[in-house]
Amino acid sequence: LFPGGEREGRKSLVQMAAEEMRRAEESGDGSSFGQSGSGSVVAVMAGALLKKRANEQAQREFEADSVAIARQVGRMQRRTINPRGSFARRWDVVVLLTLLWTAALCPFEVAFLPRVTPGSLTFVINRLVDVIVVLDVALTFCTPFRQRPKQGGRWVYSTRAIASNYINSWFALDCVAMVPIDLVVMAIVGVDAEPAARGSQAPIPSKQVALLRLVKLLRLLRAGRIRDRWMSRLTIDLSLFELLKLGFATAVCAHWLACVWGVAGSTFNDNAPIDLDEWYIESYRTLSWVQKHQLTESSPLELYSVSLYVALANIFGGPCEICPGNYLEFLVQAFMMLIGNSLWAYIIGYGCGIVTTLNPAASEHRRLVGMLNFFVEERKIAKP
């Protein structure tokens, strides 16, 4: 509209608007400003110019807000770990392997390896696991969490909110679980506290102190949090996943019950009489199943194999030649039967329900074919 450019055009619009307003004031009728042809054109152009200025101002504010939000998100990403990133997935695998090691070895050590032997392979691996657990606790303060569905279900990236949520939920249990309990046992008992049994030179702490190692099983609570994160990323069939969970639960239960039976058998008295003439009198007072079946010279792996056989017999039912040696072991055996049979009944009921729904199309086909056969028989329809 103006050959001088936008800047000159703005000046011309302002001058024309001022001239028209002056003329309207001299005539005494302010409405003439809007009724004159040039006045209406100037008013429209002035309104367009003001609207353009408002749009430019809103755009500048929007760009400034976008830059501020982008900077804030960048700071949050630098201070936190992306829960869907590659590092989080790899770290979850490392933590899961440490949890499997703890679930398998911790009860086995308490039952069959009560000695803390510095420098051994298991001792070194346990120290490495302790370091990983401490690092995992530290990284949890940098890992965003998802809100509850009632709160919106959004991911929270604020480090202050993450720390507050973690401290108020799992931090206390994780602090107890990350204590290097093996070093505590060594500090309480001492390296040369007791001579070793069955010819070994390694120290053996008391059973009460050795049972403190079971505190490490609190680390398994982290498996639930890892499962929740993985369930939002994996595309596995949930029915198949439930069957895998049942199989894993059966294996863990058998392993832990075997360790319970091993703990019961390791409390035997080395000075107890084993005279066959007095066996019927003393067996249920001082002997254990290890002495009763003459397994005192067996290795830890051999004792574990026998204990695993007893555990599986208590879960699935069947004959078992390993009998309790004293009254306490009878109570332990009854407890194992109760836990094992309850677990097996749950697996049978829940597992059968899952198996019947693995292929819904085939189930529906069998149902329809059955109804069709019933209809044909009821109506006496001749079959081709």
N, C-alpha and C positions, 0 to 999 in steps of 0.2 A: 504493500500500500504506500510505503514511503521510500523514495529512492535513496534517502540518506542512511538507511539501515534501521535496525530495531531501536537503537539508542535515540536517534533523531526522531523516530516515530513516536517514542514515548514522550519526548519533549513537546512535539507538535500536538499530541493528544491532550497533554496537560494544559497547553496554551489555549487550544480550542475550547476545552471544558471551562477554563477560567473566563474566557471571553463570553461564552454563552451564559454563564452564571451572572456575569456583570450586566449583560443586557437584560436578563430576567429581573434583576434587582432594580434597574432603572425604569423598566416598564411597570414595576409594582405587581407583577403577576408571575409568581414562581413557576406556574404550570406551563408558561410559554417555553421554558427550557426543554421540557419533554415533548412539546407539541411541534416545535420547529423541526424541519427535516434534518438540518445539520446537527441540531441538539440531540435528536434521537440516535443518529449515527454515532455521535461522540459518546453518548451514554452506553450504547451497545459495545463499542470498542473499549471504552473504559472498564465496563464490567468484565469483558473478556480478558483484558489485561490484568485486572485484579484476581480473576479466577486462575489465570496462568501463574500469577505470583503465588497464590495460595497452594496450587499444585506443586510448584517448585519447592516451596517451603516444606510441604508434607513429604515430598520425595527426599529432600535433604535430611529431614528427621528420621525417615524410614531407613535411609542408608546409614545414618549414624547409629541407630539402634541395631541394625544388622551387624555392623562392624563390632559393636560392643558385645553382642551375643556371641559372635564368632570368636572373639578374644576370650570370653568367659568359657566357652566350650573347649577351646584349645588349652586353656589352663587346667580345666578339669581332666581332660584326656592325658595331659602330661603328669598329673598327680595321681591318676587312677589307672586301673588295668581294665581293658575292654573285656567284659565277661564272655563275649562271643569271639574274641580274637584267637589267633593261633597260639600265643603264649599261654593264655588261660587254659586252652584245651590240653596242651602238652603238660602243663603243671598239674592239672587234674589227674592225668595218667600217672605221673610220678607219685602223687599223694595216694592214689588208689593202690599202687604197688606196695607202698609202705604200709598201708592199712591191711592188705592181704598178708604181708610178712608178719605184722603184729598179731593178727587174728590166728595165724598158724603157729608161730614160734613161741609167743608169750605163754600160752597154756602148756605147751610142750616143755618149755624150760622149767616151769614151776613143778611139773609132775615128774619129769625124767632127768632134768639137768639142773638140779637145785644149786649147783656151784657156779659162782661168778668167776670166770677164769680170764683175767686180763690178757690181751694179746691174741686170743682165739679169733677165728673167723666170725663166729656169731657175735662176739663182743664188738668187733670193729663195725660190722653191719648195723648192730643196734645203735652205736654212736652216730653212724651216718643217718639212720632213721631219726634219731633225736634232733639232729641238725635240720633235717627236712621239716620236721614238725614245727620247730621254732621259726623257720623261715615262712612256713605256711601261715602261722599265726600273725607274723608281721605283714604278710601280703594281704591278709584278710582286711586290714585297716585301709587298704587301697583298692579293694574290690567292690564295685557298686552292687547294690542289692535291689531286689524288686519289692515294691510295696505290696501290701495286702490288697486283694480285690476291692474291699470296702474303701480303701484309701486311694483307689485309682489304678493300682497295678503298674505304676510307672517305675522306671529305673531311676535310682537316686545316685547322683554322681558327686554330691557334696561330701568332701572328706570329713567335715565335722559331723554331718548326719550319719555317715557310714560308721565312724568311730563310736558315736553315741548308741547306734543300733547294735553294734557288736558287743560293746561293753555291757549293755543291758540284757543280752541274750546268752551267747555261748562263751564269752571270754573267760568266765570263772572256771568252767569245766575244762576249757582248753589249756588254761594255765596249770591246772592239776595234771592234765594228761601229758604235758610236755616236760614234766620233771624227769630227769634221767634217773629213774628209780634204781637201776643197776648200780650206779655210783653211790646212791644213798645206802643200798644194802651193803656195799663194800665198806662204806664209812661206819655203819653201825656194827657189823660183825667183825670186820678186819680181815686182812688177807690170811693171816695165820691163826684164825680164831679156833678152828677145830681141825683135827686130822680128817683126812678123807676116808670114806668107807670103801670096802671091797678092794683095797690095795691102791687106790688112787691117791695122788699127792696134792690134789687141788682142794681148797678149803670148801667146806659145806656149811652154809649158814643154817640156822634153825628153820623149821617149817613155817613158823609164824612170820619170820622176816622174809622168807622166800615168797610167801603169798602176797607180799606187798607189790610184787611185779604185776599182779593182775590189775593194778591201777592203770597200766598202759592200755587196757582194753577200752578205756574211755575215749581213746582216739578214734574208735570205730564210729562214734557219733558223727564224725565228719563225712562219713559215707553217704548219709542221708542228704546232706547239702550238695554233694557232688552229683548224686542221682537227680535231684531237682533241676540242676543246671543242665545235665545231659538230656533229660527228658524233653526239654524245650528245643534241643538241637537235633536229636536222633529221629529217624523216621521208621524205626523198627515196629513191627506188629506188637501191640500191647499184649495180646494173648500169648504170643511166643515169649515175650519178655517175662510175663508172669510165670510161665513154666520154667524158664531158666532160673528165676528167683527161687522157686520151690526146690529145684535140684540143688542149687547152691546152699539153701538153708538146711537141706538134709545132710549135705557133706559137712557143713560147719557144725551142726548138732552132733553128728557122729564123732567128729574130731574132738570136740569139747567134752563129750561124755567119756570118751576114751581117756582124756587127760584127767577127768575127775576120778575115774577108776584107778588110774596110775597114782594119783595123790593118795587115795585110800590104801593102796598096796605098799607105798613107800614109807608108811609109818610103822613098819614092823619093828620088833625088838630083836636086835642081833643076838642078845644073850638068852632068848627064849629057848626052852628045851624042845628038841625035835625027836625025843625018844618015842619010838612007835608004841611002846607000852603005855606012855602017858599022853599020847596024841589026842585021844578022845576027850581027855579031861582038860588039857591046856589049849587046845586049838581055838576054841571060841573065846578065849580070854586074852591071849598074848600073841598068837600067830596071825599072819595076814595071808591073803591068797597067794602072795609071792612065795612065802615059805611053805605054805600048804602044798603047792604044786612044784616045789623045789626049783624055783626060778631065781634064786638069790644071786647066781653068778651070770645071769643073762645081761646082755647089753641094753642100753636104753631103747634102741630100735626094736630089739626082740620083745622087750616088755610093752612097747607101744603097739606092736602088731597083735599081741595077745589082748591088750586093752581095747583095741579097735574091733577085734572080733567080738568081745563082750558087748561093746556099745552097739554094734550092728544087730546082734542077737536081741538086745533090749528094744531096739527100734522096730525091726521087722518081725520079731518073734521067731522062735525056733529053738532047737536044743543048744545048750551051752555047757561045756564040760568044766568051765572055770567057775568054781563055787566060792562064795564068801568064806573068809577064814575066821572072822570074829563078828561080834554083834554089831559093831559100827558099820562094817562092810555090808551087813544085811540091810541096814537103813539106807546106805548109799545105793545098793542095788535096787531097792524099792523106789527110791527117788529117780534113778535112771529109767526104770520101767515106766513110771508115771510120765516123765517128760517125753521119752521116746514114743510110747504108744499114743500120747496126745498129739504129738507132731505128725505121726504117720496117719492118724485118723483125719487130721486137718488136711494133709496133703492129698489123701485119697478123695475126700469130698470136694475140695476146692479144685484139685487138678482134673477130676472127671467133668466138673462143670465147665472148665475152660476147654477141654478137648472136644466136648460136644458142640462148642461154638466156634471151633477153628475154621470150619468150612460151612458158613450159613447157607450157601446155595445148595450144597449137597444135602444138608439137613432138611431144607424146605422141599427138595425134590423127593426125598424118601417119605416125607409127610404126605405130600400130594399123591404119590403112588399108592401109599397105604390107604388113603381115603378113597381113591379110585377103585382099588381092589375090593374094599368094603362095599362100595356102592354097587359094583357089578355083582357081587355075591348076594346082596340084599334084594336087588331087582331081578335076579335070575336072568341076567343078560347073557346071551350065548357068546362065548369067546370065539374069535375068528380062528 
